[in-house]
């Protein structure tokens, strides 16, 4: 059953480029569509061979040759026949070239007047059939133009109709879009991005996209080498997602901030810079939980966003939004730095996964005061350090993580047992054979600290046993003979 739509203004924020065409002029789909429009379809031959009915021929032939005003008049008098004919043609014509042409005709009609999406919905309701079925079936065709032009039409119908797309059909469509994003060397990726840019302006569609693991897919694509247009489109998708406060809160669980910080530092395109700053601002402003906003600020500081903001301040931007966002982010991040304790700074760095030799690591005072805090939240930070040791390919990250494990063990009495339980000891020992000499060195020191801790523990046990034997007399030298340091 169709879901009633909320007010469009309630669901869609005041976004720039609200009237943006879904296709970039240079996209593969647009180039092909221009060529296909110039073709001539022999509708008469289709009718004579009984592949289409006389009724459908009588409608499609004059519509195909009509100018905008004539098209409007034809559709006004033949709304039902319009939907009936187009759906009949899509069902009964098998030739790819003709299907391509029919899809362009439908798309052009919708682009000319958004309200025409209701022509198809009304017809399907009368027939008690799904408006989506014929179009979703076309997504299984092998022809790339057919599938992506169909996807474009579906996006328009889903966003411009008075009723929302039903859940099962929506799940199928969003999964298809997600899979297209993941396809390597997809020449239609810009067209896929445009569909998502439209769909994710609607809150129900945002939640459904997250449910099919959409954010992770966007991030994995952004990690790769994609052109600035695709970067812009996908970051735009993240931006509209952050207008939902719950999604804004969860966003950095997908490691969004470090990835966008990297793109920001490399970007030379103003529109990419603008949209990343807008995402960052939303991630601070939109969450209802103030602690989440604070965590996001600290993650941005850890990802060197402040440094990038200082560089951007030196540039001249005509866009007032960019200037305002830079000022906002600068103010909030500077305030976070002032409020940051040494442990907050350390936790933020560990959570970012981007370890470096910042002063906090080398501070003996920090480890004396905070080693036990690494046990908080079910050993969250230790689990992250262990994960980095097991999965990171960055020698700097491995070296710092190994050092931190060693310092934790040295300053927390039960540290060795905790690290063993988390699988950290075996991982550190495997790094003794690492290619990088710095990683081998820090791993060796960490292993020594693990062993030293063991000797100290053994020494204390021997002292206790000696105390018991002498019934309170001074411990014999045997206990002290166990080395306390290696």
Secondary structure, DSSP 8 states (H G I E B T S, - for coil): --EE---HHHHS---TTTT--SS-TTSHHHHHHHHHHT----HHHHHHTTSS-HHHHHHHHHHHH--HHHHHHHHHH-HHHHHHHHHHHHHH---HHHHHHHHHHHHHHHHH-GGGHHHHHHHHHHHT--SSHHHHHHTTSS-HHHHHHHHHHHHHHHHHSSEE--HHHHHHHHHHHHHHHHSTT-TTHHHHHHHHHHHTTSHHHHHHHHHTTHHHHHHHHHHS---HHHHHHHHHHHHHHTTSHHHHHHGGGGTHHHHHHHHHHH---HHHHHHHHHHHHHHHHS-S-HHHHHHHHHHHHHTTHHHHHHHHHTS--S-HHHHHHHHHHHHHHHHHHHH--HHHHHHHHHHHT-----HHHH-HHHHHHHGGGGGHHHHHHHHHHHHHHHH---HHHHHHHHHHHHHHHHHSTTHHHHHHHTTHHHHHHHGGG-SSHHHHHHHHHHHHHHHHHHHHHHHHHHHHHHHHHHTTS---HHHHTS-S--
